[in-house]
Amino acid sequence: MKKILSIGGNGLVGSRVAELLQDKYAFTTVSSSTSVDITNPSTLELLKNDTVHDEVILFAAKTDVDGCEADKLLGEQGDAWKINVEGARNVAEACKEAGKKLVYISTDFVFDGEKTPEEGYREEDIPNPVNWYGKTKYEGERVVKDSGLPYLIVRVAYPYRAVFEKKVDFVRAILGRLKDGRPVAGVSDHIFTPTFIDDFAYALEALLDQDASGIYHVTGSEFLSPYEASISIAKVFGLDTDLVSKTTRSEYFAGKAKRPFNLSMNNAKIKRLGLSMRSFTDGLQEMKHQMSS
């Protein structure tokens, strides 16, 4: 059984990956709650001296887009840079010392969404982030690519799952409002590619099994707006679509970090490995099934 050290793997995505793949891989999860702080190299001694684990997956990141934007004024002294860039550098250096391959979890926000290819962004398209979160994650990617390590960069977009008490993803946030009879304002001029985390987990399994390297977009198979997504959520769960209204990026994100316009992500590369990434509607159907069982 392959042994994997999962850094920050107790969050929304990493915990589900470990749950679904636990019969295949032995996961050891470390995080700030276990005194591992990727911004502090001295806490990574266990990794530098590790002779147990085969690979390292770096899930840990500051992912709050608006929180990251607030850090922008602090530059390299802000938490976003310290965690997403210097943290990646510290982990990469520790992996290099231990001779480990590094899997880095990244994001669709590395792209600007302005001149989006018709079939979505491919792995070879050049990133150009428009907010500080995207900038720091892209710089983290560059750190990993330039480290001299064997590496795998996996980009995920708007992940969601059926159950996770520690954090509410965008689907369950909208679902909660609709169930309570509260209105939902859905942005109509932003395109995204939601990803069912179960699909992400099994795609990651295939990549690990094949010792894949380079960059992969492990994202869903449907591009749509948050407004359309909200309507789909209401329909699949049998809730009132009249609660959903349209809004714009400029209105909804006023005073917040800039959001890219069109983040359609092309996942043809991962599909060539024989993997199926669900459409948003199919992901919601499976999510509903899991929530009711």
C-alpha positions in Angstrom: 0.0 0.0 0.0 1.4 3.3 -1.1 2.0 5.7 1.8 1.1 9.4 1.4 1.9 12.4 3.6 -1.0 14.8 3.2 -0.2 18.3 4.4 -3.3 20.3 5.2 -5.4 17.3 4.1 -8.0 17.8 6.8 -10.0 20.4 4.8 -12.8 20.2 2.4 -11.0 18.5 -0.4 -8.2 16.6 1.3 -10.4 14.9 3.9 -12.7 13.5 1.2 -9.7 12.3 -0.8 -8.4 10.4 2.2 -11.8 9.0 3.0 -12.5 7.6 -0.5 -9.0 6.3 -1.1 -8.2 4.9 2.3 -8.4 1.3 1.1 -5.8 2.0 -1.6 -3.4 4.4 0.2 -2.2 4.9 3.7 -2.6 8.6 4.5 -0.8 10.4 7.2 -2.4 13.9 7.6 -0.4 16.7 9.2 -1.4 20.3 9.6 -1.2 23.3 12.0 -3.3 21.3 14.4 -0.5 18.7 14.6 2.1 21.5 14.9 3.2 21.4 11.3 3.3 25.0 10.0 4.5 25.2 6.4 5.5 28.8 6.9 8.0 27.6 9.5 10.7 25.3 8.0 11.7 24.0 11.4 8.3 22.3 11.8 9.0 20.3 8.6 11.9 18.3 10.0 9.7 15.2 10.1 9.4 15.5 6.3 13.1 16.1 5.7 13.9 13.0 7.6 11.0 10.9 6.3 11.7 7.4 5.2 8.1 6.1 5.4 6.0 8.0 2.8 6.2 7.6 -0.9 4.7 10.9 -2.0 3.7 14.3 -0.5 0.4 16.1 -1.3 0.3 19.8 -0.4 -3.4 20.7 0.2 -2.6 23.5 2.7 -3.3 26.9 1.3 -5.0 30.2 2.1 -8.0 29.9 -0.2 -10.2 32.8 1.1 -10.2 35.0 -2.0 -11.2 38.2 -0.3 -9.0 37.4 2.7 -6.1 37.0 0.4 -6.9 40.3 -1.3 -6.8 42.0 2.1 -3.2 40.7 2.4 -2.1 42.2 -0.8 -1.0 45.5 0.8 1.3 43.4 3.1 2.9 41.8 0.0 5.4 39.1 1.0 4.7 39.7 4.7 1.0 38.8 4.4 -0.4 35.4 5.2 -1.4 34.7 1.6 2.1 35.0 0.3 3.6 33.3 3.4 1.3 30.3 3.1 0.8 29.9 -0.7 4.3 30.8 -1.9 6.8 30.5 0.9 4.9 27.6 2.4 5.1 25.8 -1.0 8.9 26.6 -1.2 9.5 25.2 2.3 7.6 22.0 1.5 9.4 21.7 -1.8 12.8 22.1 -0.2 11.9 19.5 2.5 10.7 17.1 -0.2 14.0 17.6 -2.1 16.0 16.8 1.0 13.9 13.6 1.5 13.8 12.6 -2.1 10.0 12.8 -2.4 7.7 13.6 -5.2 5.5 16.6 -4.5 1.8 16.9 -5.6 0.7 20.5 -5.4 -3.1 21.3 -5.4 -3.7 24.6 -7.3 -6.7 26.5 -8.7 -8.5 27.8 -11.8 -7.9 31.3 -10.4 -4.4 31.3 -12.0 -6.2 32.4 -15.2 -7.6 35.9 -15.9 -10.8 34.7 -17.7 -10.6 37.4 -20.3 -9.7 35.6 -23.6 -10.9 32.2 -22.6 -10.5 29.5 -25.3 -13.9 28.3 -26.6 -13.3 24.8 -25.1 -11.9 26.2 -21.9 -8.4 26.7 -20.5 -5.9 23.9 -21.1 -2.9 23.0 -19.1 -0.5 24.7 -21.5 -2.4 28.1 -21.5 -0.4 30.9 -19.8 -1.7 32.0 -16.4 -2.4 35.6 -15.7 -4.1 36.0 -12.3 -6.2 39.0 -11.6 -6.4 38.8 -7.8 -3.9 38.2 -5.0 -5.2 34.7 -4.3 -4.6 33.7 -7.9 -1.2 35.4 -7.9 0.0 33.6 -4.8 -1.2 30.2 -6.0 0.5 30.8 -9.4 3.7 31.8 -7.7 3.4 28.6 -5.6 3.1 26.6 -8.9 6.2 28.3 -10.2 8.1 27.5 -7.0 7.2 23.8 -7.4 8.0 23.7 -11.1 11.4 25.4 -10.6 12.3 23.2 -7.5 14.0 20.4 -9.5 11.7 18.0 -7.9 9.5 15.4 -9.6 6.1 17.1 -9.3 2.5 17.0 -10.2 0.4 20.2 -10.2 -3.4 19.5 -10.0 -5.8 22.4 -10.6 -9.3 22.1 -9.1 -12.2 24.6 -9.5 -15.1 25.3 -7.1 -15.1 21.9 -5.3 -18.2 20.7 -3.6 -19.3 17.6 -1.7 -22.3 16.1 0.1 -21.2 16.3 3.7 -18.5 18.2 5.5 -19.3 19.9 8.9 -16.1 22.0 9.1 -16.8 24.1 6.0 -19.7 24.9 3.7 -18.9 24.8 0.0 -20.8 27.0 -2.4 -23.4 24.3 -3.3 -24.4 23.6 0.3 -24.4 27.4 1.0 -26.9 28.0 -1.8 -28.9 24.8 -0.9 -29.2 26.0 2.7 -30.6 29.3 1.7 -33.1 27.7 -0.7 -34.2 25.2 2.0 -34.8 28.1 4.4 -36.9 30.0 1.8 -34.3 32.8 1.6 -33.4 34.5 -1.7 -30.3 33.7 -3.7 -28.5 36.2 -5.9 -26.8 34.4 -8.7 -24.1 36.1 -10.7 -24.9 35.8 -14.4 -21.8 37.3 -15.9 -19.2 34.9 -14.5 -18.5 31.4 -15.9 -17.1 28.7 -13.7 -16.5 24.9 -13.7 -17.7 23.3 -10.5 -16.0 20.0 -9.5 -17.5 17.2 -7.5 -14.8 16.2 -5.0 -15.5 12.5 -5.4 -14.5 12.7 -9.0 -11.4 14.7 -8.1 -10.4 12.0 -5.6 -10.6 9.2 -8.1 -8.8 11.2 -10.8 -6.1 11.9 -8.3 -5.9 8.2 -7.6 -5.4 7.5 -11.3 -2.7 10.2 -11.5 -0.8 8.7 -8.5 -1.1 5.2 -9.9 0.4 6.2 -13.2 3.1 8.3 -11.5 1.9 11.2 -13.7 3.8 14.5 -13.7 3.3 18.0 -15.0 0.0 19.9 -14.8 -3.5 18.5 -14.9 -6.9 20.2 -14.8 -9.0 17.9 -12.6 -12.3 19.8 -12.9 -15.9 19.2 -13.7 -17.3 18.8 -17.2 -19.8 21.7 -17.4 -19.2 25.4 -17.7 -22.0 27.6 -16.3 -22.8 30.8 -14.4 -23.5 30.9 -10.7 -27.0 32.0 -11.6 -27.5 28.9 -13.7 -25.8 26.7 -11.0 -28.3 28.1 -8.4 -31.2 27.2 -10.7 -29.8 23.7 -11.2 -29.5 23.2 -7.4 -33.1 24.3 -6.9 -34.4 22.0 -9.6 -32.4 18.9 -8.5 -33.4 19.3 -4.9 -37.0 20.2 -5.7 -36.9 23.7 -4.3 -38.3 27.0 -5.5 -36.4 28.5 -8.5 -38.3 31.8 -8.0 -36.0 32.4 -5.0 -33.1 32.8 -7.4 -32.5 36.2 -9.0 -29.7 37.5 -11.3 -27.0 39.8 -10.3 -23.7 40.9 -11.8 -20.1 40.6 -10.8 -19.8 44.3 -10.3 -22.8 44.3 -7.9 -22.1 41.0 -6.0 -18.4 41.5 -5.6 -18.4 45.3 -4.9 -15.5 46.2 -2.7 -14.1 42.6 -2.9 -11.4 40.9 -4.9 -11.8 41.0 -8.7 -13.1 37.8 -10.1 -12.2 36.4 -13.5 -15.0 36.5 -16.1 -14.8 33.1 -17.8 -13.1 30.3 -15.9 -14.1 27.5 -18.2 -11.6 24.7 -17.6 -10.8 22.1 -20.2 -10.4 18.6 -18.6 -9.6 16.6 -21.8 -6.2 15.7 -20.6 -7.5 13.9 -17.5 -10.3 12.3 -19.6 -7.6 10.7 -21.9 -6.7 8.6 -18.9 -10.1 7.0 -19.1 -11.6 9.1 -16.3 -15.1 10.5 -16.2 -15.6 13.9 -14.6 -19.3 14.6 -13.9 -21.3 17.5 -15.3 -22.6 19.8 -12.6 -26.1 18.4 -12.8 -24.8 14.8 -12.5 -22.7 15.8 -9.6 -25.7 17.3 -7.8 -27.7 14.1 -8.4 -25.0 12.0 -6.8 -24.7 14.6 -4.0 -28.5 14.4 -3.4 -28.3 10.6 -3.3 -25.5 10.6 -0.7 -27.3 13.2 1.5 -30.4 11.0 1.5 -28.7 7.7 2.1 
